[in-house]
Amino acid sequence: MYSFKKIIFCLFTFAIIANASSQGCVAIRHFSCSVGNNLENNLLPQVSFQVGVNYRYFKSFRHFRGTEEEPDRVANETEVVNHSHSWDFSINYGITDRMYLGVTIPTVINTRSSLYEHGREERNITYSRGLADIRVGVGYWLFDPATHTNGNLAIGLGLKLPTGNYNASDIFYNVGPEGGPQTRPVDQSIQPGDGGFGFTVDFQWYQKVAEGLFTYAGGFYLFNPRNINETRTFRETLSPILQNEAIMSVPDQFSIRGGFSYAFSNVFSSSLGARYEGVPVEDIIGESGGFRRPGNVLSVDPGISFMKNNFSINLNVPIAVRRERPQSLTDMETSEIIGEFRNGDAAFADYLINLGITYRIPSKNKNAANSASTIDIE
């Protein structure tokens, strides 16, 4: 017999894997779904809260064109190196036992080290920091959690607000007048925001397989209808053929994952899954002009969790097994203009460190609180 609390514990082990940007591709920006795609957050009794913080870190430095790595970039010390630190502060609320509301307030600190952005004469670092794009969302379990404790499916909708700075700037060396320094917008990959109002659709699914063992799946798609955000890239100064990459695009983003979760004690559980995430070549809604680095990552995603009373902590370390930087629309346009195939590159990480801590504030409604602790699974 499994209590509802035990079910949540088993499922918690795939927490936070919806936080894309995640694998650390320069193409894939910091982002997570509005409600976190986290069953621990969203299996909430009516009138109860959960607060949490999720920290993510990655270092991207391996360059790919298509699916082929360019190891000479690291060997010759010409690689671009991004270090990304992000903190998502979240609060989730059970409107009813089946409907939930989530708000995520993200903050970032990013650094980017490169040669080519500084006249190819010396390696320098640019920085960005601050508030990123806030998300709000709602979700709904299609089946009553009280009577469908062995499996359920939730769907959700979210809104992304352009609260993050999408024109963050820093000093670039050897590129200004007479070869001096010049203040310019930092690269798209470390901009805190993207400058667009967006909306998300997401789903979450789980099913009991055996005693203590569950399978799960979930994902989201971020629609970013805005075409470009008017932030200059200065890429056209690198080569005349990059004129169509002079302004930053506002791209869509997606993530999908699945796997298994197993509780091997009263307080510890583990998970093993896979996820696929990235930035598409073209947006589903609106135009797709300007500069973007489309890319996708397939990762193996192991995790371990601790949960006791109302406190939870979760660690996931997704490891990349396939990375791709496909041709962008501007690559295709440039190829047609110059009569030669062109495929830009992107830098990817080997792994991501993802640590989440949450605390649940039980409902003061005793009936609602009791209902969450008395549901059993055969």
C-alpha positions in Angstrom: 0.0 0.0 0.0 1.4 3.4 -1.0 0.3 6.7 0.6 -0.1 9.7 -1.6 2.9 11.3 0.0 5.0 8.2 -1.1 3.8 8.5 -4.6 4.9 12.2 -4.7 8.2 11.1 -3.4 8.7 8.5 -6.1 7.8 11.0 -8.8 9.9 13.8 -7.4 13.0 12.2 -8.7 12.5 13.6 -12.2 12.0 17.1 -10.7 13.4 20.1 -12.6 14.3 18.3 -15.8 12.1 20.6 -17.7 14.6 23.4 -17.2 16.1 23.8 -20.6 18.8 25.9 -21.6 19.7 23.7 -19.8 22.2 21.4 -21.4 24.4 24.3 -21.9 24.4 24.7 -25.7 25.2 28.3 -26.7 22.0 27.9 -28.8 19.8 26.9 -25.9 19.1 29.7 -23.5 18.2 29.6 -19.8 14.5 28.6 -19.6 12.1 26.4 -17.6 8.4 25.9 -18.0 6.1 28.2 -16.1 5.1 25.7 -13.5 8.4 23.7 -13.5 7.0 20.5 -15.0 7.7 19.1 -11.6 5.1 16.7 -10.1 6.3 17.5 -6.6 5.3 21.1 -7.3 2.0 20.3 -9.0 0.5 17.4 -7.1 -0.7 19.9 -4.5 -3.8 19.6 -2.3 -6.3 22.5 -2.5 -5.1 25.8 -0.8 -1.5 24.6 -0.2 1.7 26.2 -1.3 5.2 25.1 -2.3 8.2 27.4 -2.5 11.5 26.5 -3.9 14.8 27.5 -5.6 16.5 25.7 -8.4 20.2 26.3 -9.2 21.8 25.3 -12.5 25.3 25.5 -13.8 27.1 24.6 -17.0 30.2 25.3 -19.0 29.9 25.2 -22.8 33.1 25.0 -24.8 32.8 22.1 -27.3 32.1 23.4 -30.8 29.8 21.6 -33.2 28.7 22.2 -36.8 25.9 19.8 -37.5 26.6 16.8 -35.4 30.4 16.9 -36.0 32.6 18.3 -33.3 35.5 20.6 -34.1 38.1 19.4 -31.6 40.7 21.8 -33.1 39.0 24.7 -31.4 39.9 23.5 -28.0 43.3 22.2 -29.1 44.1 25.6 -30.6 42.5 27.5 -27.7 40.2 29.4 -30.0 37.0 28.0 -28.4 34.3 30.2 -26.9 33.7 29.4 -23.2 30.4 30.2 -21.5 29.9 29.8 -17.8 26.2 30.0 -16.8 24.8 30.2 -13.3 21.0 30.6 -12.8 18.6 30.6 -9.9 14.9 30.0 -10.4 12.8 31.1 -7.4 9.3 29.6 -7.6 6.0 29.4 -5.8 3.2 27.0 -6.7 -0.3 27.0 -5.4 -3.1 24.4 -5.4 -6.2 26.1 -6.6 -8.0 22.8 -6.3 -6.8 19.2 -5.9 -6.6 19.1 -9.7 -5.7 22.7 -10.8 -2.5 24.4 -9.9 -0.8 27.8 -10.4 2.9 28.5 -10.7 5.1 31.6 -10.8 8.9 31.4 -11.6 11.3 34.3 -11.1 14.6 33.6 -12.7 18.0 35.3 -12.1 21.2 34.7 -14.0 25.0 35.4 -13.8 26.8 34.6 -17.1 30.3 35.0 -18.4 31.6 34.5 -22.0 35.3 34.2 -22.9 36.3 34.5 -26.6 38.9 35.6 -29.1 36.8 36.4 -32.1 34.7 39.0 -30.4 37.8 41.0 -29.3 39.5 41.4 -32.7 41.0 37.9 -32.6 44.0 39.4 -30.9 43.4 38.5 -27.2 41.0 36.5 -25.1 38.6 38.7 -23.0 35.5 38.1 -20.9 32.1 39.7 -21.1 29.5 39.5 -18.4 25.7 39.6 -17.9 23.6 39.4 -14.8 20.2 40.1 -13.3 16.6 39.2 -13.6 15.6 37.0 -16.5 12.1 36.4 -18.1 9.4 35.8 -15.5 6.9 33.0 -16.2 3.4 32.4 -14.9 1.3 29.4 -15.7 -1.6 27.1 -14.8 -2.1 23.4 -15.1 -4.8 20.8 -14.7 -4.8 17.1 -13.9 -7.2 15.4 -16.3 -8.1 12.7 -13.8 -8.9 13.1 -10.1 -5.7 12.4 -8.1 -7.8 10.9 -5.3 -9.1 8.1 -7.6 -6.2 7.8 -10.1 -3.2 7.4 -7.9 -1.5 4.9 -10.2 -1.2 7.3 -13.1 -2.4 10.7 -14.3 -1.9 13.3 -17.1 -1.7 17.0 -16.7 -1.7 19.7 -19.3 -0.7 23.4 -18.8 -0.5 26.8 -20.3 2.0 29.5 -19.4 3.0 33.1 -20.2 6.5 34.4 -20.5 7.0 38.1 -19.8 9.9 40.1 -21.3 11.3 41.2 -17.9 14.9 40.2 -18.6 17.3 42.7 -20.1 17.8 41.7 -23.8 20.3 44.5 -24.5 22.8 43.8 -21.8 26.1 45.3 -22.7 29.8 45.1 -21.8 33.2 46.3 -23.1 34.6 44.6 -26.2 38.3 45.2 -26.9 40.2 45.9 -30.1 37.0 46.4 -32.1 36.2 50.1 -31.6 37.4 53.2 -33.4 41.1 53.0 -34.1 41.2 49.5 -32.6 40.2 50.6 -29.1 37.5 49.2 -26.7 33.8 49.7 -27.4 30.7 49.0 -25.4 28.4 46.6 -27.3 25.5 44.2 -26.5 26.8 40.8 -25.2 26.2 37.7 -27.2 22.7 36.3 -27.5 23.7 33.2 -25.5 24.3 35.2 -22.3 21.5 37.9 -22.6 19.3 37.5 -19.5 16.1 38.0 -21.6 15.0 37.6 -25.2 12.7 40.6 -25.5 9.5 38.8 -26.4 6.1 38.0 -24.9 5.8 34.2 -25.2 3.5 31.4 -24.2 4.0 27.8 -23.4 2.1 24.6 -23.6 3.2 21.7 -21.5 2.2 18.2 -20.3 3.2 15.8 -17.5 2.4 12.1 -17.3 3.2 9.3 -14.9 2.3 5.7 -14.5 3.0 3.1 -11.8 4.9 0.1 -13.2 5.6 -2.0 -10.1 5.9 -1.5 -6.4 8.1 1.6 -6.0 8.7 2.0 -9.7 7.1 4.6 -11.9 7.6 5.8 -15.5 7.2 9.4 -16.4 7.2 11.7 -19.4 6.7 15.5 -19.9 7.7 18.5 -21.9 7.0 22.0 -23.0 7.1 24.2 -26.1 7.8 27.9 -25.8 6.1 30.0 -28.6 7.9 33.3 -29.2 5.9 35.1 -31.9 8.1 38.2 -32.0 10.5 38.2 -34.9 13.5 40.3 -33.9 14.2 42.3 -30.7 16.2 45.2 -32.3 19.4 44.3 -30.4 22.5 44.6 -32.6 24.9 41.7 -32.8 27.7 43.4 -34.6 28.2 40.1 -36.5 28.1 42.1 -39.8 31.4 43.7 -38.8 33.1 40.3 -38.8 32.3 39.7 -42.5 30.0 41.4 -45.1 28.2 38.1 -45.7 26.8 38.2 -42.2 24.7 41.3 -42.8 21.5 39.3 -42.3 22.7 38.3 -38.8 23.0 41.9 -37.6 20.0 41.8 -35.3 19.0 39.2 -32.7 16.1 36.9 -33.3 13.5 35.9 -30.6 13.4 32.1 -31.0 11.1 29.4 -29.8 12.4 26.7 -27.5 11.3 23.2 -26.5 12.1 20.3 -24.2 10.8 16.7 -23.9 11.8 14.0 -21.5 10.9 10.6 -20.1 12.3 7.8 -17.9 11.8 5.8 -14.7 11.8 6.7 -11.0 12.4 4.2 -8.2 12.2 4.7 -4.4 14.8 2.6 -2.6 14.1 3.8 0.9 11.7 6.0 2.9 13.6 9.1 2.2 15.8 8.5 -0.9 14.8 7.7 -4.5 16.6 7.8 -7.9 15.7 8.3 -11.5 17.1 7.6 -14.9 15.8 9.1 -18.0 16.5 10.9 -21.3 15.6 14.3 -22.6 15.8 16.1 -25.9 15.7 19.9 -26.0 16.7 22.8 -28.1 16.0 25.9 -30.2 14.3 25.2 -33.6 15.5 26.6 -36.9 12.1 28.3 -37.5 9.4 29.4 -35.1 5.9 27.9 -35.3 4.2 31.3 -35.1 5.6 34.5 -36.6 8.7 35.2 -38.7 12.1 33.8 -37.9 14.4 36.6 -39.1 17.6 37.9 -37.5 20.4 35.9 -35.9 19.8 32.7 -33.9 21.9 29.6 -33.2 19.5 26.7 -33.6 20.6 23.6 -31.7 19.5 20.5 -29.9 20.9 18.2 -27.3 20.0 14.6 -26.4 21.0 13.8 -22.9 21.0 10.9 -20.4 19.6 12.2 -17.2 20.3 10.5 -13.9 19.0 11.9 -10.6 18.8 11.4 -6.9 16.3 12.9 -4.4 15.8 13.2 -0.7 12.4 14.0 0.7 11.3 14.2 4.4 8.2 15.7 5.8 7.7 18.9 3.7 11.3 19.4 2.7 12.8 18.1 -0.6 16.1 18.2 -2.3 16.9 16.9 -5.8 20.1 16.6 -7.9 20.1 15.9 -11.6 23.2 15.8 -13.8 22.2 15.4 -17.5 25.1 14.2 -19.7 25.1 15.0 -23.4 25.3 12.0 -25.8 24.4 13.8 -29.0 24.7 17.5 -29.9 23.7 19.2 -33.1 24.0 22.8 -34.5 21.9 22.7 -37.8 21.9 25.3 -40.5 19.9 28.4 -39.5 17.7 30.3 -41.9 20.5 33.0 -42.2 23.0 30.2 -42.9 20.7 29.0 -45.7 20.3 32.5 -47.1 24.0 33.1 -47.0 24.7 29.8 -48.7 22.4 30.8 -51.5 24.0 34.2 -51.9 27.7 33.0 -51.9 27.0 29.8 -53.7 28.7 27.7 -51.0 27.4 25.6 -48.1 27.6 27.5 -44.8 26.8 26.1 -41.4 27.5 28.2 -38.3 28.8 26.6 -35.1 27.7 26.5 -31.5 29.5 25.6 -28.3 27.9 22.9 -26.1 28.5 21.6 -22.6 29.4 18.0 -21.6 27.0 18.1 -18.6 24.7 20.2 -16.5 24.5 20.4 -12.7 20.9 21.0 -11.6 20.1 21.3 -7.9 16.6 22.0 -6.5 15.3 22.6 -3.0 11.6 22.9 -2.1 9.5 23.3 1.0 5.8 22.6 1.1 3.4 24.8 3.2 0.4 22.6 4.0 -3.1 23.8 3.7 -4.8 25.1 6.9 -7.9 23.3 5.7 -7.7 20.0 7.7 -9.9 18.2 5.2 -7.7 19.0 2.3 -4.6 18.2 4.2 -5.9 14.9 5.4 -7.0 13.9 1.8 -3.4 14.1 0.6 -2.2 11.7 3.3 -4.8 9.0 3.2 -5.0 8.1 -0.5 -3.6 4.6 -1.1 -2.5 2.7 -4.2 -3.1 -1.0 -4.4 
